[in-house]
Amino acid sequence: MLTSTFSNSLLAQQSILLLGDSLSASYGMQEKDGWVMLLNNMLEQEKANYRILNASISGETTGGGLARLPGILEKNNIDYLLIELGGNDGLRGFPPALIKNNLLQIIELAKEKNIKVLLSSIRIPPNYGPRYNKMFSDVFANTAKESTVTLLPFFVESVAANPELMQADGIHPTIEAQPLLAKEMKKILEDAM
């Protein structure tokens, strides 16, 4: 599913394609209440020069994102690609080398079309053990370094420490957390672009 708040008057603006998972796909709530839609609404009110096209799907993996990306790029004119994938790979215990390889291929597809890439760091719960957790988190820094793309901080970190802002699963932020995430991501993106 690809959604945005683009209107004809906004087409000259910069577009950021968000290739993400449930953290960006309004998991457990209506799409209008998720941080992406809230951020796009803020950007429209402020007459900012960019908008986000949300191609996030709950449960998406780096492999799934890699498979979907060519079709999305074929149909959309994109200035930036924001990759927010890897959490589901980590939760399934996928080998870090596989995750990194998929991310590198996603980045290469974007670079072939002269699209600037932003890669979000991802964290998974500590119950996977310190060894796997370190290997997993290193994937993002190493991928960004190897492919010379901008590495962004894990945007959910700001709310993850507060149980009241997390759903019962401890992984997905609540509806109350979404405005905070929108503000956090706005700052992160403006610092990176």
C-alpha positions as CSV (number, residue, x, y, z in Angstrom):
1,M,0.0,0.0,0.0
2,L,1.3,3.4,-1.0
3,T,-0.2,6.4,0.7
4,S,0.6,10.1,0.9
5,T,-1.1,13.5,1.3
6,F,0.2,14.7,-2.0
7,S,-2.0,17.1,-4.0
8,N,-1.3,18.5,-7.4
9,S,0.2,21.7,-5.9
10,L,2.8,19.7,-4.0
11,L,4.2,17.7,-6.9
12,A,7.1,20.1,-7.4
13,Q,8.2,19.4,-3.9
14,Q,10.7,16.8,-2.8
15,S,9.4,13.4,-2.1
16,I,10.7,10.9,0.4
17,L,9.7,7.3,-0.1
18,L,9.4,5.5,3.2
19,L,10.1,1.8,2.8
20,G,9.2,0.5,6.3
21,D,7.4,-2.0,8.5
22,S,4.7,-1.8,11.2
23,L,6.5,1.0,13.0
24,S,5.7,3.2,10.1
25,A,2.5,1.5,8.9
26,S,0.2,2.7,11.8
27,Y,0.1,-0.7,13.4
28,G,-2.9,-1.1,15.8
29,M,-4.5,2.2,14.7
30,Q,-6.0,3.9,11.8
31,E,-3.6,5.3,9.2
32,K,-4.7,8.9,9.9
33,D,-3.4,8.5,13.5
34,G,0.1,7.2,12.5
35,W,3.2,9.3,12.7
36,V,3.6,9.5,8.9
37,M,0.2,11.0,8.3
38,L,0.6,13.3,11.3
39,L,4.0,14.4,9.9
40,N,2.7,15.0,6.4
41,N,-0.1,17.1,7.9
42,M,2.4,19.2,9.9
43,L,4.5,19.7,6.7
44,E,1.5,20.8,4.7
45,Q,0.5,23.3,7.4
46,E,4.1,24.7,7.5
47,K,4.3,24.7,3.7
48,A,7.5,22.6,4.0
49,N,9.2,21.6,0.8
50,Y,8.9,17.8,1.2
51,R,6.3,15.1,1.8
52,I,6.5,11.4,2.6
53,L,5.1,8.7,0.4
54,N,4.5,5.8,2.8
55,A,5.2,2.4,1.3
56,S,5.4,0.7,4.8
57,I,3.7,-2.7,5.4
58,S,3.3,-4.4,8.8
59,G,5.5,-7.5,8.9
60,E,7.8,-6.3,6.1
61,T,11.3,-7.7,5.9
62,T,14.4,-6.4,4.1
63,G,13.8,-9.2,1.5
64,G,10.2,-8.1,1.0
65,G,11.2,-4.4,0.7
66,L,13.8,-5.4,-1.9
67,A,11.2,-7.3,-3.9
68,R,8.7,-4.5,-3.9
69,L,11.0,-1.5,-4.5
70,P,11.5,-1.8,-8.3
71,G,7.8,-1.6,-8.9
72,I,7.4,1.4,-6.5
73,L,10.2,3.3,-8.1
74,E,8.8,2.6,-11.6
75,K,5.5,4.3,-10.7
76,N,6.8,7.2,-8.6
77,N,9.3,10.1,-8.9
78,I,11.4,9.9,-5.7
79,D,14.1,12.3,-4.4
80,Y,14.9,10.4,-1.2
81,L,14.5,6.8,0.0
82,L,14.1,6.4,3.7
83,I,14.7,2.7,4.7
84,E,13.1,1.7,8.0
85,L,13.4,-2.1,7.6
86,G,15.2,-4.9,9.5
87,G,13.2,-5.2,12.7
88,N,11.1,-8.2,11.4
89,D,14.3,-9.8,10.1
90,G,15.8,-9.5,13.6
91,L,12.7,-10.7,15.4
92,R,12.8,-13.8,13.2
93,G,16.5,-14.3,13.9
94,F,17.6,-13.8,10.3
95,P,21.4,-13.9,9.8
96,P,22.9,-10.4,10.0
97,A,24.8,-11.0,6.7
98,L,21.5,-11.6,4.9
99,I,19.9,-8.4,6.3
100,K,23.0,-6.4,5.3
101,N,23.0,-7.9,1.8
102,N,19.3,-7.0,1.3
103,L,19.9,-3.5,2.5
104,L,22.8,-3.0,0.2
105,Q,20.8,-4.2,-2.7
106,I,17.9,-1.8,-1.8
107,I,20.4,1.1,-1.6
108,E,22.0,0.1,-4.9
109,L,18.5,0.2,-6.7
110,A,17.9,3.7,-5.3
111,K,21.4,4.9,-6.3
112,E,21.0,3.7,-9.8
113,K,18.1,6.2,-10.1
114,N,20.1,9.0,-8.4
115,I,17.9,8.8,-5.3
116,K,19.5,9.9,-2.1
117,V,19.2,7.3,0.7
118,L,18.6,7.6,4.4
119,L,18.9,4.4,6.5
120,S,17.3,4.2,9.9
121,S,19.0,2.4,12.7
122,I,16.8,-0.4,14.1
123,R,16.8,-1.9,17.6
124,I,15.2,-5.2,18.7
125,P,14.3,-6.4,22.2
126,P,17.3,-7.6,24.4
127,N,15.9,-11.1,24.8
128,Y,17.8,-12.2,21.6
129,G,21.0,-12.1,23.6
130,P,23.9,-9.6,23.6
131,R,25.8,-11.3,20.8
132,Y,23.0,-11.4,18.2
133,N,21.8,-7.9,19.3
134,K,25.2,-6.4,18.7
135,M,25.6,-8.1,15.4
136,F,22.1,-7.0,14.4
137,S,22.6,-3.3,15.4
138,D,26.1,-3.3,13.7
139,V,24.4,-4.2,10.4
140,F,23.0,-0.7,10.0
141,A,26.2,1.2,10.8
142,N,28.2,-1.1,8.6
143,T,25.8,-0.9,5.7
144,A,25.6,2.9,5.9
145,K,29.4,3.2,6.0
146,E,30.0,0.7,3.2
147,S,27.4,2.3,0.9
148,T,28.2,5.9,2.0
149,V,24.6,6.7,2.9
150,T,23.3,8.7,5.9
151,L,22.5,6.7,9.0
152,L,19.6,8.0,11.1
153,P,19.0,7.2,14.7
154,F,16.3,4.7,15.7
155,F,13.3,7.1,15.9
156,V,11.3,4.9,18.3
157,E,14.0,5.1,20.9
158,S,12.6,8.3,22.3
159,V,9.3,6.6,23.3
160,A,10.4,3.0,23.8
161,A,11.6,3.5,27.3
162,N,8.1,4.6,28.5
163,P,5.8,1.6,28.9
164,E,2.8,3.9,28.7
165,L,3.7,4.9,25.2
166,M,4.1,1.3,24.0
167,Q,1.4,-1.2,23.0
168,A,1.0,-4.4,25.0
169,D,3.5,-6.2,22.8
170,G,6.3,-3.8,23.9
171,I,7.4,-3.3,20.3
172,H,4.8,-0.9,18.8
173,P,4.2,2.6,20.0
174,T,0.7,3.6,21.1
175,I,-1.6,6.1,19.4
176,E,-0.5,8.6,22.1
177,A,3.1,8.2,21.0
178,Q,2.5,9.0,17.3
179,P,2.6,12.8,17.6
180,L,5.9,12.5,19.5
181,L,7.3,10.3,16.8
182,A,6.2,12.7,14.1
183,K,8.0,15.5,15.8
184,E,11.1,13.3,16.4
185,M,11.2,12.2,12.7
186,K,10.7,15.7,11.5
187,K,13.8,16.8,13.4
188,I,15.8,13.8,12.3
189,L,14.9,14.3,8.6
190,E,15.6,18.1,8.6
191,D,19.0,17.4,10.2
192,A,19.8,14.8,7.5
193,M,18.5,16.5,4.4
